[in-house]
C-alpha cells in the first residue's frame, strides 16, 4: 500500500520495501511517479526506488545494496488500485 502525502510516499505493507520515499521529478512526469528512499540524490550503499504508472497502476520496486563485497538486488512488481482518501484494513487481510 502506498500513501501519498505532500512530496513523500509512504509504503508500509510490504516489509522489504517499507519506508518513507521522496517523490522525484514529479513536475516533468504526468504518467508516473518516481520515488526514492532517503532522497532523490542518493549515493549511499542502499538504493531503493519505485515507479508507479498512474495510468495502469503498475508499481515497480527495486533495491540494490552492498553488504561487504556482495551486491544484493531485490525487485517486486505489483498491481495497484486507487482506494481514495480512506481504506479499510480488512481489504489487506488474506486468509
FIVEX-201732 format. One record per residue: residue number from 1; residue in three letters; x, y, z of N, C-alpha, C, O, CB in turn. Coordinates in Angstrom, 3 decimals. Last residue first. Glycine has a CB too. Example, Ala and Ser with C-alpha at 12.3 -4.5 7.8 and 13.67 -1.06 7.14 Angstrom:
- 2 / SER / 12.850 / -2.250 / 7.080 / 13.670 / -1.060 / 7.140 / 12.900 / 0.030 / 7.870 / 13.409 / 1.138 / 8.039 / 14.084 / -0.598 / 5.725
- 1 / ALA / 13.190 / -5.690 / 7.800 / 12.300 / -4.500 / 7.800 / 13.200 / -3.300 / 7.800 / 14.236 / -3.319 / 8.465 / 11.308 / -4.473 / 9.046
//
This chain:
- 95 / UNK / -6.916 / -14.464 / 4.000 / -6.968 / -15.696 / 4.784 / -7.069 / -16.894 / 3.887 / -7.124 / -18.025 / 4.370 / -8.134 / -15.674 / 5.752
- 94 / UNK / -5.647 / -11.389 / 4.029 / -5.842 / -12.508 / 3.112 / -5.800 / -13.800 / 3.910 / -4.753 / -14.179 / 4.435 / -4.764 / -12.513 / 1.984
- 93 / UNK / -6.358 / -8.215 / 4.662 / -6.301 / -9.493 / 5.380 / -6.651 / -10.619 / 4.426 / -7.813 / -10.788 / 4.055 / -7.261 / -9.496 / 6.602
- 92 / UNK / -6.855 / -5.901 / 3.348 / -5.488 / -6.423 / 3.266 / -5.311 / -7.729 / 4.035 / -4.215 / -8.288 / 4.051 / -4.510 / -5.392 / 3.792
- 91 / UNK / -9.413 / -5.105 / 3.886 / -9.082 / -5.387 / 2.484 / -7.715 / -6.046 / 2.355 / -7.442 / -6.690 / 1.342 / -9.117 / -4.099 / 1.659
- 90 / UNK / -9.303 / -4.359 / 6.528 / -9.822 / -5.699 / 6.234 / -9.532 / -6.095 / 4.791 / -9.414 / -7.283 / 4.490 / -11.333 / -5.759 / 6.500
- 89 / UNK / -8.645 / -1.689 / 6.573 / -7.550 / -2.658 / 6.685 / -8.016 / -4.086 / 6.416 / -7.192 / -4.946 / 6.104 / -6.921 / -2.578 / 8.070
- 88 / UNK / -10.089 / 0.430 / 4.280 / -10.394 / -0.487 / 5.355 / -9.265 / -1.515 / 5.415 / -8.959 / -2.149 / 4.405 / -11.789 / -1.169 / 5.146
- 87 / UNK / -9.520 / 3.901 / 3.589 / -9.493 / 2.488 / 3.241 / -9.809 / 1.684 / 4.485 / -9.796 / 2.204 / 5.601 / -8.118 / 2.076 / 2.644
- 86 / UNK / -9.695 / 7.175 / 2.025 / -9.845 / 6.276 / 3.166 / -9.776 / 4.828 / 2.676 / -9.954 / 4.562 / 1.487 / -11.187 / 6.546 / 3.917
- 85 / UNK / -9.342 / 8.487 / -0.355 / -8.759 / 9.093 / 0.843 / -8.890 / 8.226 / 2.092 / -8.262 / 8.512 / 3.111 / -9.404 / 10.422 / 1.098
- 84 / UNK / -8.796 / 5.906 / -2.795 / -9.318 / 7.197 / -2.364 / -8.636 / 7.675 / -1.104 / -7.494 / 7.312 / -0.822 / -10.812 / 7.118 / -2.141
- 83 / UNK / -7.678 / 3.697 / -3.829 / -8.728 / 3.476 / -2.836 / -9.354 / 4.782 / -2.378 / -10.344 / 4.767 / -1.646 / -8.171 / 2.726 / -1.639
- 82 / UNK / -6.521 / 2.599 / -6.904 / -6.786 / 3.767 / -6.086 / -7.912 / 3.446 / -5.109 / -8.975 / 2.977 / -5.514 / -7.147 / 4.989 / -6.966
- 81 / UNK / -4.341 / -0.193 / -7.061 / -5.619 / 0.430 / -7.409 / -5.844 / 1.564 / -6.428 / -5.419 / 1.504 / -5.274 / -6.809 / -0.606 / -7.374
- 80 / UNK / -1.510 / -1.917 / -8.476 / -2.160 / -1.034 / -7.507 / -3.517 / -0.580 / -8.017 / -3.799 / -0.583 / -9.216 / -1.276 / 0.183 / -7.207
- 79 / UNK / 0.431 / -4.670 / -8.673 / -0.681 / -4.008 / -9.346 / -1.450 / -3.216 / -8.291 / -1.973 / -3.784 / -7.333 / -1.615 / -5.045 / -10.081
- 78 / UNK / 4.018 / -4.979 / -8.724 / 2.727 / -5.023 / -8.057 / 1.680 / -4.336 / -8.925 / 2.004 / -3.528 / -9.796 / 2.805 / -4.360 / -6.665
- 77 / UNK / 7.135 / -6.479 / -8.559 / 6.143 / -5.840 / -9.425 / 4.776 / -6.063 / -8.807 / 4.420 / -7.176 / -8.420 / 6.201 / -6.403 / -10.889
- 76 / UNK / 10.357 / -6.124 / -7.095 / 8.981 / -6.580 / -6.995 / 8.095 / -5.798 / -7.940 / 8.274 / -4.592 / -8.110 / 8.472 / -6.452 / -5.564
- 75 / UNK / 13.686 / -7.029 / -6.330 / 12.740 / -6.370 / -7.217 / 11.357 / -6.966 / -7.016 / 11.212 / -8.169 / -6.794 / 13.181 / -6.498 / -8.690
- 74 / UNK / 17.004 / -6.695 / -5.254 / 15.661 / -7.106 / -4.899 / 14.703 / -6.345 / -5.812 / 14.884 / -5.149 / -6.043 / 15.355 / -6.839 / -3.379
- 73 / UNK / 20.387 / -7.585 / -4.884 / 19.351 / -6.959 / -5.708 / 17.998 / -7.562 / -5.343 / 17.867 / -8.771 / -5.151 / 19.651 / -7.148 / -7.230
- 72 / UNK / 23.437 / -7.007 / -3.355 / 22.147 / -7.683 / -3.222 / 21.112 / -6.892 / -4.008 / 20.972 / -5.682 / -3.826 / 21.725 / -7.824 / -1.718
- 71 / UNK / 26.784 / -7.607 / -3.710 / 25.708 / -6.704 / -4.110 / 24.409 / -7.507 / -4.086 / 24.303 / -8.556 / -4.721 / 25.973 / -6.075 / -5.538
- 70 / UNK / 29.570 / -8.059 / -1.452 / 28.441 / -8.560 / -2.254 / 27.459 / -7.448 / -2.579 / 27.318 / -6.480 / -1.831 / 27.716 / -9.690 / -1.516
- 69 / UNK / 31.470 / -7.426 / 0.355 / 31.897 / -7.447 / -1.048 / 30.788 / -7.966 / -1.966 / 31.042 / -8.278 / -3.129 / 33.153 / -8.313 / -1.206
- 68 / UNK / 29.211 / -5.911 / 2.496 / 30.586 / -6.382 / 2.358 / 31.008 / -6.306 / 0.907 / 30.918 / -5.246 / 0.287 / 30.734 / -7.817 / 2.887
- 67 / UNK / 26.621 / -5.315 / 0.751 / 26.867 / -5.929 / 2.042 / 28.229 / -6.592 / 1.952 / 28.377 / -7.685 / 1.405 / 25.738 / -6.957 / 2.432
- 66 / UNK / 24.759 / -2.873 / -0.956 / 26.032 / -3.555 / -0.757 / 26.090 / -4.108 / 0.645 / 25.667 / -3.464 / 1.605 / 27.217 / -2.609 / -1.014
- 65 / UNK / 21.727 / -3.006 / -2.842 / 22.502 / -2.620 / -1.666 / 23.771 / -3.452 / -1.583 / 23.836 / -4.579 / -2.074 / 21.668 / -2.783 / -0.382
- 64 / UNK / 18.954 / -2.050 / -4.587 / 20.324 / -2.535 / -4.761 / 21.092 / -2.060 / -3.534 / 21.111 / -0.869 / -3.222 / 20.985 / -2.010 / -6.120
- 63 / UNK / 15.596 / -2.529 / -5.397 / 16.568 / -2.221 / -4.357 / 17.908 / -2.831 / -4.755 / 17.979 / -3.976 / -5.200 / 16.098 / -2.753 / -2.965
- 62 / UNK / 12.461 / -1.486 / -6.736 / 13.804 / -2.061 / -6.891 / 14.695 / -1.627 / -5.752 / 14.574 / -0.525 / -5.217 / 14.428 / -1.650 / -8.233
- 61 / UNK / 9.160 / -1.853 / -7.848 / 10.046 / -1.506 / -6.742 / 11.376 / -2.225 / -6.954 / 11.415 / -3.406 / -7.301 / 9.410 / -1.885 / -5.360
- 60 / UNK / 6.599 / -0.758 / -9.814 / 7.868 / -1.472 / -9.861 / 8.733 / -0.955 / -8.723 / 9.008 / 0.242 / -8.641 / 8.580 / -1.293 / -11.245
- 59 / UNK / 3.204 / -0.953 / -10.308 / 4.240 / -0.442 / -9.425 / 5.458 / -1.341 / -9.535 / 5.354 / -2.556 / -9.366 / 3.739 / -0.358 / -7.958
- 58 / UNK / 0.489 / -0.045 / -12.343 / 1.634 / -0.937 / -12.152 / 2.699 / -0.232 / -11.313 / 3.050 / 0.921 / -11.566 / 2.224 / -1.384 / -13.521
- 57 / UNK / -1.594 / 1.610 / -12.978 / -1.497 / 1.167 / -11.592 / -0.337 / 0.230 / -11.335 / -0.182 / -0.252 / -10.213 / -2.760 / 0.499 / -11.190
- 56 / UNK / -1.867 / 2.818 / -15.473 / -2.170 / 1.385 / -15.347 / -2.194 / 0.880 / -13.908 / -2.761 / -0.180 / -13.642 / -1.165 / 0.592 / -16.124
- 55 / UNK / -1.367 / 5.568 / -15.049 / -2.400 / 5.143 / -15.998 / -2.825 / 3.691 / -15.779 / -4.008 / 3.368 / -15.886 / -1.900 / 5.320 / -17.423
- 54 / UNK / 0.750 / 5.849 / -13.304 / -0.546 / 6.396 / -12.909 / -1.671 / 5.961 / -13.830 / -2.833 / 5.984 / -13.422 / -0.481 / 7.896 / -12.874
- 53 / UNK / 3.098 / 3.688 / -12.274 / 2.441 / 4.127 / -13.505 / 1.034 / 4.575 / -13.138 / 0.215 / 3.763 / -12.707 / 2.413 / 2.984 / -14.589
- 52 / UNK / 5.596 / 4.282 / -10.068 / 4.174 / 3.968 / -10.120 / 3.609 / 4.552 / -11.408 / 3.637 / 5.766 / -11.610 / 3.419 / 4.524 / -8.867
- 51 / UNK / 8.630 / 3.107 / -9.092 / 7.976 / 3.833 / -10.174 / 6.538 / 3.345 / -10.230 / 6.282 / 2.155 / -10.414 / 8.715 / 3.625 / -11.552
- 50 / UNK / 11.083 / 3.335 / -6.477 / 9.862 / 2.815 / -7.060 / 9.372 / 3.705 / -8.184 / 9.662 / 4.900 / -8.224 / 8.789 / 2.671 / -6.001
- 49 / UNK / 14.107 / 2.296 / -4.755 / 13.268 / 3.218 / -5.511 / 12.035 / 2.525 / -6.061 / 11.954 / 1.298 / -6.103 / 14.059 / 3.841 / -6.644
- 48 / UNK / 17.087 / 2.284 / -3.006 / 15.749 / 1.708 / -3.073 / 14.831 / 2.729 / -3.736 / 14.785 / 3.889 / -3.327 / 15.222 / 1.309 / -1.648
- 47 / UNK / 20.256 / 1.704 / -2.462 / 19.468 / 2.422 / -3.461 / 18.129 / 1.711 / -3.600 / 18.043 / 0.660 / -4.234 / 20.217 / 2.499 / -4.841
- 46 / UNK / 22.741 / 1.909 / -0.140 / 21.389 / 1.402 / -0.337 / 20.653 / 2.279 / -1.340 / 20.449 / 3.468 / -1.094 / 20.621 / 1.345 / 1.003
- 45 / UNK / 25.082 / 3.224 / 0.151 / 25.183 / 1.804 / -0.165 / 23.821 / 1.159 / -0.403 / 23.744 / 0.002 / -0.816 / 25.899 / 1.081 / 0.948
- 44 / UNK / 24.272 / 6.467 / -1.365 / 24.689 / 5.565 / -0.281 / 24.786 / 4.124 / -0.776 / 24.599 / 3.843 / -1.960 / 23.703 / 5.650 / 0.901
- 43 / UNK / 23.307 / 8.460 / -2.912 / 24.589 / 7.874 / -3.326 / 25.106 / 6.873 / -2.295 / 26.270 / 6.475 / -2.356 / 25.630 / 8.977 / -3.547
- 42 / UNK / 20.434 / 10.180 / -3.985 / 21.003 / 9.119 / -3.161 / 22.304 / 8.564 / -3.748 / 22.377 / 8.242 / -4.934 / 19.993 / 7.997 / -2.996
- 41 / UNK / 18.766 / 12.374 / -4.471 / 20.181 / 12.388 / -4.871 / 20.967 / 11.341 / -4.110 / 22.071 / 11.617 / -3.641 / 20.797 / 13.771 / -4.640
- 40 / UNK / 16.247 / 12.127 / -3.324 / 16.403 / 11.891 / -4.764 / 17.855 / 11.830 / -5.227 / 18.134 / 11.275 / -6.290 / 15.693 / 12.967 / -5.527
- 39 / UNK / 15.788 / 10.323 / -0.179 / 16.012 / 11.486 / -1.037 / 16.370 / 11.135 / -2.461 / 16.745 / 10.003 / -2.769 / 17.086 / 12.330 / -0.467
- 38 / UNK / 15.295 / 7.866 / 1.140 / 16.375 / 8.755 / 1.616 / 16.712 / 9.894 / 0.667 / 17.836 / 10.395 / 0.705 / 17.614 / 7.954 / 1.856
- 37 / UNK / 13.994 / 6.182 / -1.681 / 14.215 / 6.191 / -0.245 / 15.383 / 7.119 / 0.068 / 16.363 / 7.146 / -0.677 / 14.485 / 4.756 / 0.289
- 36 / UNK / 12.208 / 7.734 / -4.364 / 13.408 / 7.080 / -3.831 / 13.462 / 7.205 / -2.321 / 13.030 / 8.208 / -1.752 / 14.674 / 7.680 / -4.454
- 35 / UNK / 9.973 / 7.657 / -7.215 / 10.297 / 7.990 / -5.833 / 11.462 / 7.153 / -5.336 / 11.692 / 6.034 / -5.796 / 9.081 / 7.787 / -4.932
- 34 / UNK / 7.904 / 8.823 / -9.760 / 9.223 / 8.259 / -9.495 / 9.593 / 8.627 / -8.060 / 9.534 / 9.805 / -7.709 / 10.301 / 8.785 / -10.525
- 33 / UNK / 4.867 / 8.301 / -11.221 / 5.532 / 8.914 / -10.071 / 6.802 / 8.120 / -9.810 / 6.770 / 6.899 / -9.660 / 4.598 / 8.940 / -8.797
- 32 / UNK / 3.607 / 8.950 / -14.573 / 4.126 / 8.105 / -13.499 / 4.729 / 8.938 / -12.376 / 5.055 / 10.112 / -12.552 / 5.169 / 7.137 / -14.045
- 31 / UNK / 2.581 / 10.816 / -16.304 / 2.105 / 9.442 / -16.443 / 2.615 / 8.516 / -15.342 / 2.107 / 7.405 / -15.192 / 2.514 / 8.898 / -17.784
- 30 / UNK / 3.771 / 13.199 / -16.022 / 2.334 / 13.175 / -15.770 / 1.780 / 11.756 / -15.842 / 0.628 / 11.523 / -15.477 / 1.607 / 14.071 / -16.770
- 29 / UNK / 6.747 / 14.598 / -15.016 / 6.077 / 13.335 / -15.335 / 4.590 / 13.423 / -15.018 / 4.202 / 13.689 / -13.880 / 6.717 / 12.171 / -14.559
- 28 / UNK / 7.821 / 16.974 / -14.144 / 8.073 / 16.584 / -15.532 / 7.241 / 15.378 / -15.963 / 7.051 / 15.161 / -17.160 / 9.543 / 16.278 / -15.721
- 27 / UNK / 7.209 / 17.127 / -11.451 / 6.744 / 18.184 / -12.353 / 6.853 / 17.784 / -13.822 / 6.051 / 18.221 / -14.646 / 7.536 / 19.456 / -12.113
- 26 / UNK / 8.564 / 15.045 / -10.168 / 7.149 / 14.890 / -10.461 / 6.633 / 15.943 / -11.447 / 5.704 / 15.664 / -12.204 / 6.355 / 14.956 / -9.181
- 25 / UNK / 11.258 / 14.465 / -9.384 / 10.942 / 14.935 / -10.740 / 9.469 / 14.819 / -11.108 / 9.152 / 14.520 / -12.259 / 11.752 / 14.168 / -11.737
- 24 / UNK / 10.426 / 12.243 / -6.742 / 11.473 / 12.871 / -7.545 / 10.937 / 13.273 / -8.928 / 10.235 / 12.490 / -9.567 / 12.676 / 11.916 / -7.694
- 23 / UNK / 9.399 / 11.968 / -3.434 / 8.946 / 11.986 / -4.823 / 9.950 / 12.802 / -5.631 / 10.288 / 13.924 / -5.253 / 7.494 / 12.580 / -4.950
- 22 / UNK / 10.988 / 9.959 / -1.019 / 10.841 / 11.292 / -1.605 / 10.380 / 11.152 / -3.045 / 10.899 / 10.324 / -3.793 / 12.173 / 12.090 / -1.529
- 21 / UNK / 9.510 / 7.610 / 1.218 / 10.222 / 7.902 / -0.019 / 9.978 / 9.335 / -0.460 / 8.878 / 9.862 / -0.289 / 9.801 / 6.935 / -1.120
- 20 / UNK / 9.697 / 5.680 / 4.045 / 9.232 / 6.968 / 3.545 / 10.120 / 7.360 / 2.367 / 11.341 / 7.432 / 2.503 / 9.260 / 8.066 / 4.671
- 19 / UNK / 9.020 / 2.099 / 4.035 / 9.770 / 3.310 / 4.303 / 9.081 / 4.542 / 3.765 / 8.033 / 4.468 / 3.123 / 11.139 / 3.206 / 3.722
- 18 / UNK / 9.395 / -1.273 / 2.858 / 8.765 / -0.270 / 3.715 / 9.656 / 0.938 / 3.894 / 10.882 / 0.830 / 3.904 / 8.425 / -0.864 / 5.069
- 17 / UNK / 10.204 / -3.433 / 1.376 / 10.265 / -2.123 / 0.718 / 9.665 / -1.013 / 1.571 / 9.442 / 0.087 / 1.066 / 9.549 / -2.179 / -0.614
- 16 / UNK / 9.818 / -5.634 / 2.984 / 11.158 / -5.429 / 2.426 / 11.300 / -4.079 / 1.719 / 12.422 / -3.630 / 1.487 / 11.488 / -6.549 / 1.455
- 15 / UNK / 6.986 / -5.484 / 3.721 / 8.092 / -5.255 / 4.647 / 9.433 / -4.929 / 4.025 / 10.124 / -4.027 / 4.498 / 8.255 / -6.425 / 5.481
- 14 / UNK / 4.388 / -3.929 / 2.506 / 5.382 / -4.885 / 2.003 / 6.673 / -4.612 / 2.764 / 7.370 / -3.635 / 2.491 / 5.592 / -4.757 / 0.430
- 13 / UNK / 3.107 / -1.812 / 3.824 / 2.573 / -3.160 / 3.946 / 3.526 / -4.240 / 3.443 / 3.466 / -5.372 / 3.923 / 1.283 / -3.253 / 3.204
- 12 / UNK / 4.077 / 0.807 / 3.484 / 4.238 / 0.146 / 4.761 / 3.607 / -1.230 / 4.873 / 3.583 / -1.777 / 5.976 / 3.689 / 0.994 / 5.796
- 11 / UNK / 5.278 / 3.644 / 2.074 / 4.951 / 2.262 / 1.715 / 5.155 / 1.456 / 2.980 / 6.265 / 1.406 / 3.510 / 5.842 / 1.715 / 0.510
- 10 / UNK / 4.660 / 6.962 / 1.322 / 4.915 / 6.007 / 2.396 / 4.436 / 4.635 / 1.944 / 3.304 / 4.491 / 1.481 / 4.207 / 6.440 / 3.721
- 9 / UNK / 6.029 / 9.651 / -0.376 / 5.210 / 8.453 / -0.488 / 5.628 / 7.520 / 0.636 / 6.819 / 7.315 / 0.870 / 5.365 / 7.767 / -1.895
- 8 / UNK / 6.042 / 13.265 / -0.364 / 6.554 / 11.956 / 0.018 / 5.522 / 10.860 / -0.230 / 4.318 / 11.109 / -0.285 / 6.970 / 11.962 / 1.484
- 7 / UNK / 5.088 / 15.806 / -0.580 / 6.160 / 15.424 / -1.507 / 6.776 / 14.072 / -1.148 / 7.891 / 13.762 / -1.569 / 7.246 / 16.494 / -1.520
- 6 / UNK / 1.881 / 15.042 / 0.472 / 2.798 / 16.124 / 0.120 / 3.822 / 15.666 / -0.898 / 3.457 / 15.186 / -1.971 / 3.501 / 16.653 / 1.361
- 5 / UNK / 1.564 / 11.764 / 0.508 / 1.306 / 12.891 / 1.384 / 2.339 / 13.973 / 1.099 / 3.514 / 13.837 / 1.439 / 1.340 / 12.461 / 2.878
- 4 / UNK / 0.330 / 8.695 / -0.428 / 0.994 / 9.906 / -0.932 / 0.572 / 11.065 / -0.042 / -0.618 / 11.321 / 0.143 / 0.632 / 10.188 / -2.447
- 3 / UNK / 0.876 / 5.451 / 0.367 / 0.151 / 6.635 / 0.809 / 0.950 / 7.843 / 0.350 / 2.119 / 7.991 / 0.704 / -0.065 / 6.643 / 2.371
- 2 / UNK / 0.514 / 2.179 / -0.840 / 1.215 / 3.456 / -0.917 / 0.305 / 4.552 / -0.395 / -0.892 / 4.572 / -0.684 / 1.667 / 3.760 / -2.368
- 1 / UNK / 0.831 / -1.168 / 0.000 / 0.000 / 0.000 / 0.000 / 0.874 / 1.229 / 0.000 / 1.852 / 1.314 / 0.743 / -0.945 / -0.001 / 1.190
//
